[in-house]
Amino acid sequence: MIEAVGLTKRYGAKTAVYNLSFQVRPGAVTGFLGPNGSGKSTTMRMILGLDNPTSGQVTIGGFPYRKLPNAPRQVGALLDAKAVHGGRHARNHLLCLAQLSGIPARRVDEVLGVVGLQDVAKRRSKGFSLGMGQRLGIAAALLGDPQVLLFDEPVNGLDPEGILWVRNLMKSLAAEGRTVFVSSHLMSEMALTADHLIVIGRGQLLSDMSVKDFISANSADFARVRTPDTEPQQREKLSAALTEAGGQVLPEQDGALRVTGLPLPRISDLAHGADVRLWELSPHQASLEEAYMRMTQGAVDYRSTIDQRSGLQQEMPPGAMPPPQMPVAGQGQPGWYAPPPPQQGGQPFAMPQGQPAGPYGAPAAPAAPAAPGSTGGPNPYAQAAQPSAAAAQPAASDLTKPEDAR
């Protein structure tokens, strides 16, 4: 099990991770989500002892990584698939890692077969594609047959068959009772792979719950109802009946109704009681991507601005017609979620009444036990959020080590 308590990491004036506490339990695939710059990679580096926390502590099986006996036999990790000498053969790269950890050479051939690289084992890694490099990194993580595994973007560069293979691999490892911690930006893949989610934003914990509970807590399910298009009076009659029963009814662009606050059987009974024929009655459950976007839209550091294209486009010849504007794919359809508009800085968090603010104006995390050797005391970053939008997030120039504050 991985356990973080009050984990904080600062790079000069930049706070990459602040007072982060969570547990990653064995027997389940735990997804680690957050926007770019939220501190996911920094947190994983602290778990593996590559970065020292400013305060707090993180342990694996009750011990810091550096104090684990023969750590590569107990913990496997893929943080950077490019961390390999390009002039080495794939097999020689793994053989060097195995010899450093006292792992028999036969295990190298085993993991090469597991990841599907046995036919290119004697090729230099500098000629590998991005997907092949990912497979080699996964092979290195599996080399010691560890009980704890960490993966940072493991499906990056893989083809659909490779993505399916990684998904099944993660699930099978967790089914064996191992601890599997996976960071990814692919929400659709996390929805199919992860059992539990830990979501952070601007270095602070936003959510720690199962995937099902996360979707339910950050989205609203609704029912889609359609009456005969040739009889608009039935649509109005049904709307009135549903509203009177306590439901909320919103019209869709295609003439259907979006109903919340009433279960499907109740909607069917009300339609029958009002003598209204239904052409459609279907449930809609939000996706993980929709729920994630709604939760983290106030914690996004890097937002695009509108491209004005001023002075860049050539003037059109006389009499020419501008090209028609193409519609946005999926816009107006059920489940389509419009991203927040571009703006300066992130939207402030909704602060509960009387709750103190964290270093970025977010709700302060619950107080965690002080780590051994820490000074404790009040948090110097805890202060009221400033009214200006610019104070809601630090300037981009504050990122003294952007590669570590991802």
For each residue, the residues with C-beta under 8 A, 3 or more apart:
1: 23 24 25 26 60 61 179
2: 23 24 47 58 59 60 148 179 181
3: 22 23 24 58 59 62
4: 7 20 21 22 23 43 46 47 56 57 58
5: 21 56 57 58 368 369 371
6: 19 20 21 55 56 57 368 369 370 371 374
7: 4 17 19 20 21 43 46 53 55 56 57 58
8: 15 17 18 19 20 53 54 55 56
9: 15 16 17 39 42 43 46 51 53 54 203
10: 13 14 15 16 54
11: 14 16 399 400 401 404 405
12: 398 400
13: 10 394 398 400
14: 10 11 394 398 399 400 401 405
15: 8 9 10 18 203 359 360 381
16: 9 10 11 39 42 203 404 405
17: 7 8 9 20 39 42 43 46 53 200 203
18: 8 15 202 203 204 358 359 360 365 381
19: 6 7 8 56 204 358 364 365 368 379
20: 4 6 7 8 17 39 43 56 200 203 204 205 365
21: 4 5 6 7 56 205 365 366 368
22: 3 4 198 205 208
23: 1 2 3 4
24: 1 2 3 30 179 181 198
25: 1 28 30 179 196
26: 1 147 174 177 178 179
27: 174 175 177 178 179
28: 25 174 180 195 196
29: 170 171 174 180 182 193 194 195 196
30: 24 25 179 180 181 182 194 195 196 197 198
31: 182 183 184 190 193 194 196 197 198 211
32: 40 43 44 181 182 183 184 198 200
33: 40 183 184 185 187 190 197 198 199 200 292 296
34: 38 39 40 199 200 201 206 296 299
35: 38 201 296 299 300 301 302
36: 301 302 406
37: 202 301 302 399 402 405 406
38: 34 35 200 201 202 203 299 301 406
39: 9 16 17 20 34 42 43 200 202 203 405 406
40: 32 33 34 43 44 152 183 200 406
41: 44 45 79 152 183 404 405 406
42: 9 16 17 39 45 46 51 203 404 405 406
43: 4 7 9 17 20 32 39 40 46 47 58 200
44: 32 40 41 47 48 77 79 150 152 181 183
45: 41 42 48 50 51 79 404
46: 4 7 9 17 42 43 49 50 51 52 53 58
47: 2 4 43 44 58 60 65 150 181
48: 44 45 65 75 77 79 150
49: 46 52 64 65 66
50: 45 46 79
51: 9 42 45 46 404
52: 46 49
53: 7 8 9 17 46 56 57 58
54: 8 9 10
55: 6 7 8 371 374
56: 4 5 6 7 8 19 20 21 53 368 371 374
57: 4 5 6 7 53 64 371 372
58: 2 3 4 5 7 43 46 47 53 64
59: 2 3 62 63 64
60: 1 2 47 63 64 65 68 74 75 148
61: 1 68 74 147 148
62: 3 59
63: 59 60 67 68
64: 49 57 58 59 60 67 68
65: 47 48 49 60 68 71 75
66: 49 71
67: 63 64
68: 60 61 63 64 65 71 74 75
69: 74
70: 73 74 101 102
71: 65 66 68 74 75
72: 75 76 97 100 101 103 143 144 146
73: 70 101 102 103 144 145 146
74: 60 61 68 69 70 71 144 146 147 148
75: 48 60 65 68 71 72 146 147 148 149 150
76: 72 140 141 142 143 144 146 148 149 150
77: 44 48 141 149 150 151
78: 81 134 137 138 140 141 150 151 152 154
79: 41 44 45 48 50 83 150 152
80: 83 137 152
81: 78 84 130 133 134 136 137 156 157
82: 133
83: 79 80 137
84: 81 88 93 125 133 136 137
85: 88 93 125
86: 124 125 126
87: 124 126
88: 84 85 92 93 96 124 125
89: 92 93 121 122 123 124 125
90: 93 94 112 117 120 121 122 123 125 128 136 139
91: 94 95 108 109 112 121 122
92: 88 89 95 96
93: 84 85 88 89 90 96 97 125 136 140
94: 90 91 97 98 108 111 112 136 139 140 143
95: 91 92 98 99 105 108
96: 88 92 93 99 100
97: 72 93 94 100 101 103 140 143
98: 94 95 101 103 104 105 107 108 143
99: 95 96 102 103 105
100: 72 96 97
101: 70 72 73 97 98 143 144
102: 70 73 99
103: 72 73 97 98 99 107 108 143 144
104: 98 107
105: 95 98 99 108 109
106: 109 110
107: 98 103 104 110 111 143 144 145
108: 91 94 95 98 103 105 111 112 143
109: 91 105 106 112 113 118 121
110: 106 107 113 114
111: 94 107 108 114 115 139 140 142 143
112: 90 91 94 108 109 115 117 118 121 139
113: 109 110 116 118
114: 110 111 139 142
115: 111 112 135 136 138 139 142
116: 113 135 165
117: 90 112 120 121 132 135 136 139
118: 109 112 113 121
119:
120: 90 117 123 128 132
121: 89 90 91 109 112 117 118
122: 89 90 91
123: 89 90 120 127 128
124: 86 87 88 89 127
125: 84 85 86 88 89 90 93 128 133 136
126: 86 87
127: 123 124
128: 90 120 123 125 132 133 136
129: 132 133 157
130: 81 133 134 156 157
131: 134 135 157 158 159 162
132: 117 120 128 129 135 136
133: 81 82 84 125 128 129 130 136 137 157
134: 78 81 130 131 137 138 154 155 156 157 158 162
135: 115 116 117 131 132 138 139 158 162
136: 81 84 90 93 94 115 117 125 128 132 133 139 140
137: 78 80 81 83 84 133 134 140 141 154
138: 78 115 134 135 141 142 151 154 166 169
139: 90 94 111 112 114 115 117 135 136 142 143
140: 76 78 93 94 97 111 136 137 143
141: 76 77 78 137 138 146 149 150 151
142: 76 111 114 115 138 139 145 146 149
143: 72 76 94 97 98 101 103 107 108 111 139 140
144: 72 73 74 76 101 103 107
145: 73 107 142
146: 72 73 74 75 76 141 142 149 178
147: 26 61 74 75 177 178 179
148: 2 60 61 74 75 76 178 179 181
149: 75 76 77 141 142 146 173 178 179 180 181
150: 44 47 48 75 76 77 78 79 141 181 182
151: 77 78 138 141 154 170 180 181 182 183
152: 40 41 44 78 79 80 183
153: 156 183 184 185
154: 78 134 137 138 151 166 170 182 184
155: 134 158 162 163 166 167 184 186 189
156: 81 130 134 153
157: 81 129 130 131 133 134
158: 131 134 135 155 162 163 165 166
159: 131 162 163
160: 163 164
161: 164 165
162: 131 134 135 155 158 159 165 166
163: 155 158 159 160 166 167 189
164: 160 161 167 168
165: 116 158 161 162 168 169
166: 138 154 155 158 162 163 169 170
167: 155 163 164 170 171 189 192 193
168: 164 165 171 172
169: 138 165 166 172 173
170: 29 151 154 166 167 173 174 180 182 193
171: 29 167 168 174 175 193
172: 168 169 175 176
173: 149 169 170 176 178 180
174: 26 27 28 29 170 171 177 178 180 195
175: 27 171 172
176: 172 173
177: 26 27 147 174
178: 26 27 146 147 148 149 173 174
179: 1 2 24 25 26 27 30 147 148 149
180: 28 29 30 149 151 170 173 174
181: 2 24 30 32 44 47 148 149 150 151
182: 29 30 31 32 150 151 154 170 190 193 194
183: 31 32 33 40 41 44 151 152 153
184: 31 32 33 153 154 155 189 190
185: 33 153
186: 155 189 190
187: 33 190 191 287 288 289 292
188: 191 192 287 288 289
189: 155 163 167 184 186 192 193
190: 31 33 182 184 186 187 193 194 197 211 288
191: 187 188 194 211 287 288 289
192: 167 188 189
193: 29 31 167 170 171 182 189 190
194: 29 30 31 182 190 191 197 211
195: 28 29 30 174 210 211
196: 25 28 29 30 31 208 209 210 211
197: 30 31 33 190 194 207 208 209 210 211 214
198: 22 24 30 31 32 33 205 207 208
199: 33 34 205 206 207 208 214 292 295 296
200: 17 20 32 33 34 38 39 40 43 203 204 205 206
201: 34 35 38 204 206 295 296 298 299 300 362
202: 18 37 38 39 299 301 346 360 362 393
203: 9 15 16 17 18 20 38 39 42 200 359 360
204: 18 19 20 200 201 358 360 362 363 365
205: 20 21 22 198 199 200 208 365
206: 34 199 200 201 295 296 299
207: 197 198 199 214 217 218 295
208: 22 196 197 198 199 205
209: 196 197 213 214 217
210: 195 196 197 213 214
211: 31 190 191 194 195 196 197 214 215 288
212: 215 216
213: 209 210 216 217
214: 197 199 207 209 210 211 217 218 288 291 295
215: 211 212 218 219 285 286 287 288 291
216: 212 213 219 221
217: 207 209 213 214 291
218: 207 214 215 286 291 292 294 295
219: 215 216 285 286 290 291 294
220: 260 286
221: 216 260 283 284 285 286
222: 258 259 260 283 284
223: 258 259 260 262 264 267 281 282 283 284
224: 252 256 257 258 259 280 281 282 283 284 334
225: 238 242 256 257 258 259 267 271 278 280 281
226: 255 256 257 278 279 280 281
227: 231 234 235 238 257 276 277 278 279
228: 231 234 277 279
229: 232 255 279
230:
231: 227 228 234 235 277
232: 229 235 236
233: 236 237
234: 227 228 231 237 238 276 277
235: 227 231 232 238 239 255 257
236: 232 233 239 240
237: 233 234 240 241 274 276
238: 225 227 234 235 241 242 257 270 271 274 276
239: 235 236 242 243 249 257
240: 236 237 243 244
241: 237 238 244 245 270 271 273 274 276
242: 225 238 239 245 247 249 257 259 262 267 270
243: 239 240 246 247 248 249
244: 240 241
245: 241 242 262 266 270
246: 243 261 262
247: 242 243 259 260 261 262 267
248: 243 259 260 261
249: 239 242 243 257 258 259
250: 257 258 259 260
251: 255 256 257 258
252: 224 255 256 257 258 332 334
253: 332
254: 332
255: 226 229 235 251 252
256: 224 225 226 251 252 280
257: 224 225 226 227 235 238 239 242 249 250 251 252
258: 222 223 224 225 249 250 251 252 334
259: 222 223 224 225 242 247 248 249 250 262 267
260: 220 221 222 223 247 248 250
261: 246 247 248
262: 223 242 245 246 247 259 266 267 270
263: 266 267
264: 223 267 268 281 283
265: 268 269
266: 245 262 263 269 270
267: 223 225 242 247 259 262 263 264 270 271 281
268: 264 265 271 272 278 281
269: 265 266 272 273
270: 238 241 242 245 262 266 267 273 274
271: 225 238 241 267 268 274 276 277 278 281
272: 268 269 275 276
273: 241 269 270
274: 237 238 241 270 271
275: 272
276: 227 234 237 238 241 271 272
277: 227 228 231 234 271
278: 225 226 227 268 271 281
279: 226 227 228 229
280: 224 225 226 256
281: 223 224 225 226 264 267 268 271 278
282: 223 224
283: 221 222 223 224 264
284: 221 222 223 224 334 335
285: 215 219 221
286: 215 218 219 220 221 290 291 335
287: 187 188 191 215 290 291 335
288: 187 188 190 191 211 214 215 291 292
289: 187 188 191 292 293 337
290: 219 286 287 293 294 335 337
291: 214 215 217 218 219 286 287 288 294 295
292: 33 187 199 218 288 289 295 296
293: 289 290 296 297 337 339
294: 218 219 290 291 297 337
295: 199 201 206 207 214 218 291 292
296: 33 34 35 199 201 206 292 293 299 300
297: 293 294 300 339 340 346 347
298: 201 346 347 348 349 350
299: 34 35 38 201 202 206 296 346 349 362
300: 35 201 296 297 303 340 346
301: 35 36 37 38 202 346 393
302: 35 36 37
303: 300 340 342 343 346
304: 342
305: 342
306: 342
307:
308:
309: 312 313
310:
311:
312: 309
313: 309
314:
315:
316: 320 322
317: 320
318:
319:
320: 316 317
321:
322: 316
323:
324:
325:
326:
327: 331
328: 331
329:
330: 333 336
331: 327 328 336 338
332: 252 253 254 336
333: 330 336
334: 224 252 258 284
335: 284 286 287 290
336: 330 331 332 333
337: 289 290 293 294
338: 331
339: 293 297
340: 297 300 303 343 347
341:
342: 303 304 305 306
343: 303 340 347 389
344: 389 390
345: 389 390 392 393
346: 202 297 298 299 300 301 303 392 393
347: 297 298 340 343 392
348: 298 351 361 385 392
349: 298 299 361 362 363
350: 298
351: 348 355 357 363 385
352: 355 363
353:
354:
355: 351 352 363 364
356: 363 364 382
357: 351 361 362 363 364 382 383 384 385
358: 18 19 204 361 362 363 364 365 381 382
359: 15 18 203 362 379 381 382 383
360: 15 18 202 203 204 392 393 394
361: 348 349 357 358 385 386 391 392
362: 201 202 204 299 349 357 358 359
363: 204 349 351 352 355 356 357 358
364: 19 355 356 357 358 379 382
365: 18 19 20 21 204 205 358 368
366: 21
367:
368: 5 6 19 21 56 365
369: 5 6
370: 6 374 376
371: 5 6 55 56 57 374
372: 57
373:
374: 6 55 56 370 371
375:
376: 370
377:
378: 382
379: 19 359 364 382
380:
381: 15 18 358 359
382: 356 357 358 359 364 378 379
383: 357 359
384: 357
385: 348 351 357 361 391 392
386: 361 391 392
387: 391
388: 391 392
389: 343 344 345 392
390: 344 345 393
391: 361 385 386 387 388
392: 345 346 347 348 360 361 385 386 388 389
393: 202 301 345 346 360 390
394: 13 14 360 398
395: 398
396: 399
397:
398: 12 13 14 394 395
399: 11 14 37 396 402 405
400: 11 12 13 14
401: 11 14 404 405
402: 37 399 405 406
403: 406
404: 11 16 41 42 45 51 401
405: 11 14 16 37 39 41 42 399 401 402
406: 36 37 38 39 40 41 42 402 403
